[in-house]
Amino acid sequence: MTKLPTVPGYLRPGQPQGGRTPLALLVPCRPCGVWHRHGAGTMDGPYYKPGDLTHRVAHCPRPVDSYEWVRVQAEPFDPRWMRNRRRAFSVITEAYPWPA
C-alpha cells in the first residue's frame, strides 16, 4: 500500500464577531482545485497550533486517494493564493507554491 502525502494547512483569522476573532483552517486540495475550509476555533482558543496533524476526511469529500493528513503550518496564509468565487469554493491560484 502506498503511503499518501501530508499536505499543509494554514490558519487564517476571520472578521471579529462579538469580541472574538474566528479562525479557519484552509487546506489546498489539488484534486478539487479549491481551498477546503474548516472551523479552527478562535484566536483566543484555537483548535490547532503549528505542527499539529489533522485527518483530511474532515476537509475533503473525495475518496482518500490523494492525501490523508493535514499538517498545520506556522507560516501565515497569503491572500494571493486564493480567488473567491461567488457561491462557490475559493479557487487555488497560480501563486500558491505547491509542495513537491
C-alpha positions in Angstrom: 0.0 0.0 0.0 1.3 3.4 -1.0 1.7 6.0 1.8 -0.3 9.1 0.9 1.3 12.5 1.3 0.7 15.0 4.1 -0.5 18.4 2.8 -0.1 21.8 4.5 -2.9 23.6 6.2 -3.0 27.3 7.1 -4.7 29.1 9.9 -6.5 32.3 8.8 -8.3 34.7 11.1 -11.7 35.9 10.1 -13.6 39.1 10.9 -14.1 39.7 14.6 -17.6 38.8 15.8 -18.9 39.6 19.3 -15.5 40.3 20.7 -13.9 37.1 19.3 -11.9 36.5 16.1 -12.7 33.2 14.5 -10.0 31.0 12.9 -10.3 28.8 9.8 -8.0 26.1 8.7 -7.5 26.4 5.0 -6.3 23.3 3.1 -5.2 23.4 -0.5 -6.7 20.4 -2.4 -5.1 19.6 -5.7 -7.8 17.1 -6.9 -10.6 19.6 -6.2 -8.6 22.8 -7.2 -10.0 24.7 -4.2 -9.3 25.6 -0.6 -11.2 23.4 1.8 -12.2 25.5 4.9 -12.8 24.1 8.3 -13.6 25.9 11.6 -10.5 26.1 13.8 -11.7 27.8 17.0 -10.9 31.4 17.8 -7.7 33.4 18.2 -8.1 33.1 22.0 -8.9 29.4 21.8 -7.6 27.7 18.6 -8.3 24.1 17.9 -4.9 23.7 16.2 -1.4 25.0 16.6 1.5 24.9 14.1 2.9 21.4 13.7 -0.4 19.7 14.6 -1.8 16.9 12.3 -5.4 16.6 11.5 -7.1 14.0 9.3 -8.2 15.0 5.8 -11.6 13.4 5.9 -12.9 16.5 7.7 -11.8 18.7 4.9 -12.3 16.9 1.5 -15.3 14.9 0.4 -13.4 12.9 -2.2 -12.2 9.4 -1.6 -8.9 9.0 0.2 -6.6 8.8 -2.9 -4.5 11.9 -2.9 -3.7 12.9 0.7 -4.6 11.6 4.2 -3.2 14.1 6.7 -3.0 17.9 7.0 -0.1 19.5 8.9 -0.8 22.9 10.3 1.8 25.4 9.2 3.4 28.2 11.1 3.6 30.5 8.1 0.7 32.8 7.6 -1.9 32.3 4.8 -1.2 34.6 1.8 -4.4 36.0 0.3 -2.8 35.9 -3.2 -3.2 32.1 -3.0 -7.0 32.4 -3.1 -9.5 33.7 -5.6 -13.0 33.8 -4.3 -15.9 32.8 -6.5 -19.4 33.8 -5.7 -21.4 31.0 -4.2 -18.6 28.6 -4.8 -15.4 27.3 -3.1 -12.4 29.5 -3.2 -10.1 28.6 -6.0 -6.3 28.0 -5.6 -4.4 30.5 -7.7 -1.2 30.0 -9.6 0.6 32.0 -6.9 0.3 29.1 -4.4 3.7 27.3 -4.0 2.6 23.6 -4.1 4.9 21.4 -2.0 7.0 18.9 -4.1 
